[in-house]
Amino acid sequence: MKGDRKVINDFVKTWIWLMDYYIGSYLDLDVRIMKNFLEKVLYTDELNVVFQRILNDKEKGKISEKIEKRGILLNVIILLDDTYEMICKEEGFILLNKSLDYLINNFLSINWLLAYLLRKDFENGRKSEGNTYQQSDIIIEFLKVIRKENNIRKMIKKDDAEKEENIKIWENVSKYDLKFIKAHVEYLKFLVILLCITESPFYSKQSRMIASQLKNCLKKILVNCRIEKFFMEPNIQYSEEEFGIHTTTKFEMYFIQSNGDRYCLRLDFPHNDVKKIHFNIHEPFRGTAFPIKKYEFQELCDKCPDCDLNDFFYKYGDCYWFKNNFLLKIKEKCKDEEYVILYKKFCDNRHYNFLSIGITCEDMRNFLKELFEAISVWDMQNCIYKKNKSIDVNEQFKLINILEGARQMIYDINMLQMDEIFNGKNHIYEKKEIRKQAAYILLKYVKCEKEEIETKSLNDLFCSIDLKIIEEEI
């Protein structure tokens, strides 16, 4: 959002409009954070006057539920913006406790306020069904683990703490920590964009309906997730037929659950065998089906009493997800009648329709144009315009797996190094094994020369892996 912007789109207008509802906000935010945000969205030389008016409004009497919800939405936007900015400033440095405490406090507030918003139906004020939709529990615990590790490092002798090898390891750990946290913040931003469109007066009724239904769909399946990549079709209006090729995918979202499972969620327009706008979901090297709700799982349990459905589904968030090789598993373990029931459920959910009747393809095109504009405004680095027909799903999963593997290896090295410092143990063998794993990745995927790999330090090997990912993303 930084820089000279001569055109203010509907998303920025929505932010400015929400300023009038600061009176309903739950938190009295720090003056610095408020002014920093106002500078990004308001084009006025009288910023202090506007800021003082907002604060004065805050002190006025009772507020309605609608004003409160919009005020809380503004709180979440400003806190997320501040959190993302903080993370970007920390890149290249070791995360220290002062920064960690700041991030933890922000995430605690975001987690609670966003859960409140997600329980509400903005149009009629009713609470939605399900859990409290705490979106960031895992990240908060993750930050506390980092802080605990920092406290352990404080006990390290100065000579050890200042060794170049140790400093490089800790810098690498922080680099991967920040990537991990930033990917989760981008998911939260995506969710908040949908909330903004749902509530804003600057969007059409159809766009608000689509945003609301998309939000209700995603808030259940993406709890505590990270968006690793979000590819947006750059030519929304005309991409169905291009150079004689029928292309119906409008966006692809690659996300990782807190349990480590990886998925690609694709939004597809109607095509030959599916006559509706729908979601497809993929796991590495195969398509799967959209997860089912709790009541659907219970219905299947009642219909298939002789099957242990935990063999075929796993619970994540409020949904039950189809396990790997679902069709093969039910074929091997189920009787004919139960097999037919479970097979039908899988097929029904392969092309998942999340929209109500009456939403047209033109409505969806207009909404996606508005959604992608909002994403572009809010500095989401993992969101990229790219023609979806040029994307190899399995290649993207491979790159994500490489990054996840590198992250786990650097964490393992850090733990070994700490054990050597504190307990005097020697982990030469374990470090050699990690080096072999890193070298294997570089030989297989980066095509480095073996002689070049042998001369690199462990930290240099991980830098080479990062460069491979960057080159693939250009």
C-alpha positions in Angstrom: 0.0 0.0 0.0 3.0 2.3 0.2 3.8 4.9 -2.4 1.7 7.2 -4.6 -1.7 5.8 -5.3 -3.8 8.1 -7.5 -6.7 5.6 -7.7 -8.5 4.5 -4.6 -10.4 1.2 -5.3 -13.4 -0.1 -3.4 -11.3 -2.0 -0.9 -9.4 1.1 0.2 -12.8 3.0 0.3 -14.0 0.3 2.6 -11.1 0.8 5.0 -11.8 4.6 5.1 -15.5 3.9 5.6 -14.7 1.6 8.5 -12.9 4.5 10.3 -16.3 5.9 11.1 -16.9 2.8 13.2 -13.8 3.1 15.4 -16.3 4.1 18.1 -17.4 0.5 18.2 -13.9 -1.0 18.4 -13.1 -3.3 21.3 -9.5 -2.3 21.7 -8.0 1.2 22.2 -5.0 0.8 20.0 -1.7 2.4 20.4 -1.6 5.9 18.9 1.5 5.0 16.8 -0.2 2.0 15.2 -3.4 4.0 14.5 -1.5 6.9 12.8 0.7 4.5 10.8 -2.4 2.8 9.4 -4.2 6.1 8.7 -1.2 7.4 6.8 -1.6 4.5 4.4 -5.2 5.0 3.5 -6.0 8.7 4.0 -5.0 11.3 1.5 -5.1 14.4 3.6 -2.7 17.0 5.1 -4.9 17.2 8.2 -4.2 13.7 9.5 -4.0 14.8 13.1 -7.4 16.5 12.8 -8.9 13.3 11.4 -7.2 11.2 14.0 -8.5 13.4 16.9 -12.1 13.2 15.4 -11.9 9.4 15.5 -10.7 9.4 19.1 -13.5 11.9 20.1 -16.1 9.7 18.4 -14.8 6.7 20.5 -15.7 8.5 23.7 -19.4 8.9 22.8 -22.2 6.9 24.5 -23.8 3.6 23.7 -23.2 1.7 20.4 -25.3 -0.8 18.4 -24.2 -4.4 17.6 -23.6 -3.4 14.0 -21.3 -0.6 15.0 -19.5 -2.8 17.4 -18.9 -5.5 14.7 -17.6 -3.0 12.2 -15.4 -1.4 14.9 -13.9 -4.8 15.7 -13.3 -5.6 12.0 -11.4 -2.3 11.9 -9.4 -3.4 15.0 -8.5 -6.7 13.3 -7.4 -5.0 10.0 -5.1 -2.5 11.8 -3.6 -5.2 14.1 -3.0 -7.5 11.1 -1.4 -4.7 9.1 0.8 -3.9 12.1 1.7 -7.5 12.7 2.7 -8.0 9.0 4.8 -4.9 9.0 6.6 -6.0 12.2 7.4 -9.4 10.6 8.8 -7.7 7.5 11.0 -5.5 9.7 12.4 -8.5 11.5 13.5 -10.3 8.3 17.2 -10.8 8.3 17.5 -10.7 12.1 17.3 -13.1 15.0 13.8 -12.9 16.6 14.3 -11.6 20.1 11.9 -11.8 23.0 10.8 -8.1 22.8 9.5 -8.7 19.2 8.1 -12.1 20.2 6.1 -10.6 23.1 4.8 -8.0 20.7 3.7 -10.6 18.1 2.1 -12.9 20.8 0.1 -10.0 22.1 -1.1 -9.0 18.7 -2.0 -12.6 17.7 -3.9 -13.1 21.0 -6.0 -10.0 20.2 -6.5 -11.0 16.5 -7.4 -14.5 17.5 -10.1 -13.5 19.9 -11.6 -10.6 17.8 -11.6 -12.6 14.6 -13.3 -15.6 16.3 -16.0 -13.2 17.4 -16.5 -11.9 13.9 -16.6 -15.4 12.4 -19.3 -16.5 14.8 -21.5 -13.8 13.5 -23.6 -13.6 10.3 -23.1 -10.0 9.3 -26.4 -9.7 7.4 -28.8 -10.7 10.1 -26.7 -10.8 13.3 -27.3 -14.5 14.0 -24.5 -16.7 15.4 -23.2 -19.3 13.0 -23.0 -23.0 14.0 -19.8 -24.7 15.0 -16.9 -23.9 17.2 -15.5 -20.5 18.1 -13.2 -20.4 15.0 -10.0 -19.6 16.8 -7.8 -19.3 13.7 -4.3 -18.8 15.3 -4.0 -21.1 18.3 -1.1 -23.0 16.7 0.8 -19.9 15.8 0.5 -18.5 19.3 1.9 -21.7 20.8 4.6 -21.7 18.1 5.7 -18.2 19.2 5.8 -19.2 22.8 8.1 -22.1 21.9 10.4 -19.7 20.2 10.4 -17.5 23.2 11.2 -20.4 25.5 14.1 -21.3 23.2 15.4 -17.8 23.4 15.3 -17.9 27.2 17.5 -21.1 27.0 20.0 -19.3 24.7 20.4 -16.5 27.3 22.2 -19.1 29.5 24.8 -19.7 26.8 28.3 -18.4 27.6 29.2 -15.3 25.7 32.1 -17.1 23.8 29.7 -19.7 22.5 26.9 -17.2 21.7 29.2 -15.1 19.6 30.6 -18.0 17.5 29.9 -17.3 13.8 28.5 -20.8 13.2 26.0 -20.5 16.0 24.9 -17.0 15.0 24.3 -18.3 11.4 22.2 -21.2 12.6 20.1 -18.9 14.7 19.6 -16.5 11.9 18.5 -19.4 9.6 16.1 -20.6 12.3 14.6 -17.1 12.5 14.3 -16.9 8.8 12.2 -20.0 8.6 10.2 -19.0 11.7 9.3 -15.7 10.0 8.3 -17.4 6.7 6.1 -19.8 8.7 4.4 -16.9 10.6 4.0 -14.7 7.5 2.3 -17.5 5.6 -0.3 -17.7 8.4 -0.8 -13.9 8.5 -1.5 -14.0 4.7 -4.3 -16.5 5.3 -5.8 -14.2 8.0 -5.6 -11.3 5.6 -7.4 -13.3 3.0 -10.2 -14.1 5.5 -10.4 -10.5 6.6 -10.7 -9.3 3.0 -13.7 -11.6 2.6 -15.2 -10.1 5.8 -14.6 -6.5 4.4 -16.3 -7.3 1.1 -19.2 -9.0 2.9 -19.8 -5.8 5.0 -18.9 -3.0 2.7 -21.5 -0.8 1.0 -19.2 -0.3 -2.0 -19.7 -3.8 -3.4 -22.7 -5.3 -5.2 -25.2 -7.5 -3.4 -23.9 -10.5 -5.5 -20.2 -9.8 -4.5 -21.2 -9.6 -0.8 -23.1 -12.9 -1.1 -20.2 -14.6 -2.7 -17.7 -13.3 -0.2 -19.9 -14.4 2.7 -20.4 -17.9 1.3 -16.7 -18.2 0.5 -15.8 -17.0 4.0 -18.2 -19.5 5.6 -16.7 -22.3 3.5 -13.0 -21.5 4.2 -13.2 -20.6 7.9 -13.9 -24.2 8.7 -11.4 -25.9 6.5 -8.4 -23.5 6.9 -8.3 -23.2 10.7 -4.6 -22.7 11.8 -3.4 -23.1 8.2 -0.7 -21.3 6.3 -1.1 -20.1 2.7 2.1 -21.1 0.9 1.0 -19.9 -2.5 -2.0 -18.3 -4.0 -2.1 -18.1 -7.8 -4.6 -15.7 -9.4 -5.7 -15.8 -13.0 -4.6 -12.4 -14.5 -7.2 -12.4 -17.2 -10.4 -13.1 -15.3 -12.9 -11.8 -17.9 -11.7 -13.8 -20.8 -9.7 -16.8 -19.6 -12.2 -19.5 -20.3 -11.2 -19.7 -23.9 -7.6 -18.7 -24.7 -5.5 -19.7 -27.7 -8.0 -22.6 -28.4 -7.5 -24.0 -24.9 -10.4 -24.2 -22.5 -9.2 -22.9 -19.1 -11.7 -22.8 -16.2 -9.5 -22.5 -13.1 -9.5 -19.0 -11.6 -7.4 -19.4 -8.6 -5.3 -22.0 -6.8 -4.5 -21.8 -3.1 -1.7 -24.1 -1.7 -2.1 -24.4 2.0 -0.6 -26.5 4.8 -2.5 -27.6 7.9 -0.9 -27.5 11.3 -0.6 -31.3 11.2 1.7 -30.9 8.1 -0.8 -32.1 5.5 -0.6 -30.2 2.2 -3.5 -29.4 -0.2 -4.3 -27.3 -3.2 -7.7 -25.7 -3.4 -8.8 -24.8 -6.9 -11.8 -22.6 -7.9 -13.1 -23.8 -11.2 -15.8 -22.4 -13.5 -18.2 -24.9 -15.2 -16.7 -27.3 -17.7 -17.8 -30.3 -19.8 -18.7 -32.7 -17.0 -19.4 -30.2 -14.2 -22.1 -27.6 -14.8 -21.5 -25.4 -11.8 -18.8 -23.2 -10.2 -17.1 -25.4 -7.8 -14.0 -26.2 -5.7 -11.6 -29.0 -6.5 -9.1 -30.1 -3.9 -5.8 -31.9 -4.5 -3.2 -33.5 -2.3 0.2 -34.4 -3.6 -0.1 -36.6 -6.8 -3.8 -37.1 -6.6 -7.2 -35.4 -6.5 -9.3 -35.9 -3.4 -12.7 -34.7 -2.2 -13.9 -31.7 -0.1 -14.1 -32.5 3.6 -17.4 -33.3 5.2 -19.2 -31.6 8.1 -19.7 -33.2 11.5 -23.3 -34.1 10.9 -22.5 -35.7 7.5 -19.8 -37.9 9.2 -22.4 -39.0 11.8 -24.9 -39.8 9.1 -22.3 -42.0 7.4 -21.6 -43.7 10.8 -25.3 -44.5 11.1 -25.4 -45.9 7.6 -22.2 -47.9 7.8 -22.3 -49.4 11.4 -19.9 -52.2 10.5 -17.2 -49.8 9.4 -14.8 -47.8 11.6 -14.9 -44.6 9.6 -11.8 -43.4 11.4 -9.9 -45.7 9.1 -11.1 -43.5 6.2 -11.4 -40.0 7.6 -9.4 -37.8 10.0 -10.7 -34.9 11.9 -9.2 -31.4 11.5 -10.9 -28.3 12.8 -14.7 -28.8 12.5 -14.5 -31.1 9.4 -13.7 -34.7 8.6 -11.2 -35.1 5.8 -10.8 -38.0 3.4 -7.6 -39.9 4.1 -5.0 -40.7 1.4 -6.0 -43.5 -0.9 -9.6 -43.3 0.4 -11.1 -45.2 -2.5 -8.6 -48.0 -2.2 -9.1 -48.2 1.5 -12.9 -48.5 1.3 -12.6 -51.1 -1.5 -10.4 -53.3 0.7 -12.3 -52.9 4.0 -16.0 -52.3 3.3 -18.9 -54.5 2.3 -20.5 -53.8 -1.0 -23.4 -51.7 0.4 -21.2 -49.6 2.6 -18.7 -49.2 -0.2 -21.4 -47.7 -2.5 -22.4 -45.2 0.2 -18.9 -44.0 0.9 -18.0 -44.0 -2.8 -21.0 -41.8 -3.5 -20.1 -39.4 -0.8 -16.6 -39.1 -2.2 -17.8 -38.5 -5.7 -20.4 -35.9 -4.6 -17.7 -33.9 -2.8 -15.1 -34.0 -5.6 -16.6 -31.0 -7.2 -17.9 -29.0 -4.3 -20.5 -26.3 -4.9 -20.3 -23.7 -2.1 -22.6 -21.1 -3.8 -26.3 -20.5 -3.5 -28.6 -20.6 -6.5 -28.7 -17.4 -8.5 -25.0 -16.6 -8.6 -23.9 -16.4 -12.3 -20.4 -16.8 -13.8 -20.4 -13.1 -14.6 -21.1 -12.4 -10.9 -18.2 -14.5 -9.9 -15.9 -12.9 -12.5 -16.7 -9.5 -11.1 -16.2 -10.7 -7.5 -12.8 -12.2 -8.4 -11.7 -9.0 -10.0 -12.5 -7.2 -6.8 -11.0 -9.9 -4.6 -7.7 -9.8 -6.5 -7.6 -6.0 -6.4 -8.0 -6.2 -2.6 -5.2 -8.8 -2.3 -2.9 -6.5 -4.5 -3.6 -3.6 -2.2 -2.8 -5.4 1.1 0.8 -6.5 0.3 0.4 -10.3 0.3 3.7 -11.6 -1.0 2.7 -15.2 -1.4 -0.2 -14.2 -3.8 0.9 -14.1 -7.4 -0.8 -13.3 -10.8 0.0 -16.3 -13.0 -2.0 -18.2 -15.7 -3.2 -21.3 -13.9 -2.9 -23.5 -17.0 0.9 -23.0 -16.8 1.0 -24.2 -13.2 2.0 -27.8 -12.5 0.3 -28.8 -9.3 2.7 -31.5 -8.4 5.7 -29.3 -9.1 4.3 -26.8 -6.6 3.9 -29.5 -4.0 7.5 -30.5 -4.7 8.7 -27.0 -4.0 6.6 -26.7 -0.8 8.0 -30.1 0.3 11.6 -28.9 -0.3 11.0 -25.8 1.8 9.3 -27.8 4.6 12.2 -30.3 4.6 14.8 -27.5 4.7 12.9 -25.9 7.6 12.8 -29.2 9.6 16.5 -29.8 8.9 17.6 -26.4 10.2 15.4 -26.9 13.3 17.1 -30.3 13.8 20.5 -28.7 13.5 19.6 -26.0 16.0 18.5 -28.6 18.5 21.7 -30.6 18.0 23.8 -27.5 18.4 22.1 -26.5 21.6 22.5 -30.0 23.0 26.3 -29.8 22.2 26.6 -26.5 24.0 24.7 -27.3 27.1 25.4 -31.0 27.6 28.8 -31.4 25.9 27.5 -34.1 23.6 28.9 -34.6 20.1 26.5 -35.0 17.2 28.9 -35.3 14.3 27.1 -38.4 12.9 23.6 -36.7 13.1 24.9 -33.6 11.4 26.4 -35.7 8.6 23.1 -37.3 8.1 21.4 -33.9 7.8 24.1 -32.8 5.4 23.4 -35.8 3.2 19.7 -34.9 3.1 20.4 -31.3 2.1 23.0 -32.5 -0.5 20.4 -35.0 -1.9 17.9 -32.1 -2.4 20.5 -30.0 -4.2 21.7 -32.8 -6.4 18.2 -34.0 -7.4 16.3 -30.7 -7.7 18.9 -27.9 -8.0 21.3 -29.8 -10.2 24.4 -28.6 -8.3 27.7 -30.2 -9.0 28.8 -32.7 -6.4 32.2 -31.0 -6.0 30.5 -27.7 -5.3 28.2 -29.2 -2.6 31.2 -30.8 -0.8 32.8 -27.4 -0.3 29.7 -25.7 1.1 28.9 -25.3 4.8 25.6 -26.6 6.1 24.3 -23.0 6.2 25.4 -22.4 2.6 23.6 -25.5 1.5 20.3 -24.2 2.9 20.9 -20.8 1.2 21.3 -22.8 -2.1 18.0 -24.5 -1.5 16.3 -21.2 -0.9 17.7 -19.8 -4.2 16.3 -22.8 -6.0 12.8 -22.0 -4.7 13.1 -18.3 -5.6 14.2 -19.2 -9.2 11.3 -21.6 -9.6 8.8 -18.9 -8.5 10.0 -16.2 -11.0 
